[in-house]
């Protein structure tokens, strides 16, 4: 696992948690999910990580396979003009990692 990949994973978890804290307010609902394209924009703005939404696939897959995040696919609009969106949210295990309850060398917790 490269240092950059671990940094990307940590930043992704941090941003998904910030989104969850801001949108969910402790309640389970659809707003806990963040669109992958918007996630890429926020990583650039807040963490100076310049990756496209497509380039986020690798670190997001690492996090998903470890049980730190989950995703869902959502169709926006009506066919034939509809498009698919991939949205992500942090899971309890990801929060525990950020809080230092568990450790994973594949994720560098940034502690913003």
C-alpha positions as CSV (number, residue, x, y, z in Angstrom):
1,X,0.0,0.0,0.0
2,X,1.5,3.3,-1.1
3,X,1.6,6.3,1.2
4,X,-0.4,8.3,-1.3
5,X,-3.1,5.6,-1.4
6,X,-3.3,5.5,2.4
7,X,-3.6,9.3,2.4
8,X,-6.4,9.2,-0.1
9,X,-8.3,6.6,1.9
10,X,-7.9,8.7,5.1
11,X,-9.1,11.9,3.4
12,X,-12.1,10.0,1.8
13,X,-13.2,8.7,5.3
14,X,-12.7,12.2,6.8
15,X,-14.8,13.8,4.1
16,X,-17.6,11.2,4.3
17,X,-17.7,11.6,8.0
18,X,-17.9,15.4,7.7
19,X,-20.7,15.0,5.2
20,X,-22.6,12.5,7.5
21,X,-22.2,14.8,10.5
22,X,-23.4,17.8,8.5
23,X,-26.3,16.1,6.7
24,X,-27.6,13.3,8.9
25,X,-27.6,15.0,12.3
26,X,-27.6,11.6,14.0
27,X,-30.5,10.1,11.9
28,X,-30.5,7.3,9.4
29,X,-31.5,8.8,6.0
30,X,-30.6,9.1,2.4
31,X,-28.6,12.3,3.0
32,X,-25.8,10.3,4.6
33,X,-24.7,9.4,1.1
34,X,-22.4,11.6,-0.9
35,X,-22.2,11.6,-4.7
36,X,-18.8,10.4,-6.0
37,X,-18.3,13.4,-8.3
38,X,-19.0,15.8,-5.4
39,X,-16.6,13.8,-3.2
40,X,-13.9,14.3,-5.8
41,X,-14.6,18.1,-5.7
42,X,-14.5,18.2,-2.0
43,X,-11.2,16.2,-1.8
44,X,-9.6,18.8,-4.1
45,X,-11.0,21.8,-2.2
46,X,-10.4,20.7,1.4
47,X,-7.5,18.2,1.1
48,X,-5.7,19.3,-2.1
49,X,-6.2,15.9,-3.6
50,X,-6.7,16.1,-7.3
51,X,-8.4,12.9,-8.4
52,X,-11.3,12.5,-10.8
53,X,-14.4,10.6,-9.7
54,X,-13.2,7.7,-11.8
55,X,-9.7,7.8,-10.2
56,X,-11.4,7.5,-6.8
57,X,-12.4,3.9,-7.7
58,X,-9.3,2.3,-6.3
59,X,-9.2,3.9,-2.8
60,X,-13.0,3.6,-2.5
61,X,-12.8,-0.1,-3.4
62,X,-10.1,-0.6,-0.7
63,X,-12.4,1.1,1.9
64,X,-15.5,-0.8,0.7
65,X,-13.7,-4.2,0.9
66,X,-12.5,-3.4,4.4
67,X,-16.1,-2.5,5.5
68,X,-15.4,1.2,6.1
69,X,-17.8,2.5,3.5
70,X,-20.7,1.4,1.4
71,X,-22.3,2.7,-1.8
72,X,-25.5,2.7,-3.8
73,X,-26.3,3.4,-7.4
74,X,-29.1,5.9,-8.1
75,X,-30.7,6.7,-11.4
76,X,-31.1,10.5,-11.9
77,X,-33.8,11.6,-14.3
78,X,-36.1,9.6,-16.6
79,X,-34.9,7.4,-19.4
80,X,-33.7,8.0,-22.1
81,X,-32.0,11.1,-20.5
82,X,-31.3,9.5,-17.2
83,X,-27.8,8.9,-15.8
84,X,-26.5,6.8,-13.0
85,X,-24.9,8.3,-9.9
86,X,-22.7,6.4,-7.4
87,X,-23.1,7.7,-3.8
88,X,-21.0,6.7,-0.8
89,X,-21.4,6.8,3.0
90,X,-19.2,6.0,5.9
91,X,-20.0,2.9,8.0
92,X,-19.6,2.4,11.8
93,X,-16.3,0.6,11.3
94,X,-15.0,3.6,9.3
95,X,-16.0,5.9,12.2
96,X,-14.2,3.7,14.7
97,X,-11.1,3.8,12.5
98,X,-11.2,7.6,12.5
99,X,-11.7,7.7,16.2
100,X,-8.6,5.5,16.8
101,X,-10.5,2.5,18.1
102,X,-9.1,0.3,15.4
103,X,-6.0,0.7,13.2
104,X,-5.4,-0.1,9.5
105,X,-2.0,0.6,7.8
106,X,-4.0,1.0,4.5
107,X,-5.6,4.1,5.8
108,X,-3.7,7.2,7.1
109,X,-6.1,9.0,9.5
110,X,-5.5,12.7,9.0
111,X,-7.2,14.0,12.1
112,X,-8.5,17.2,10.6
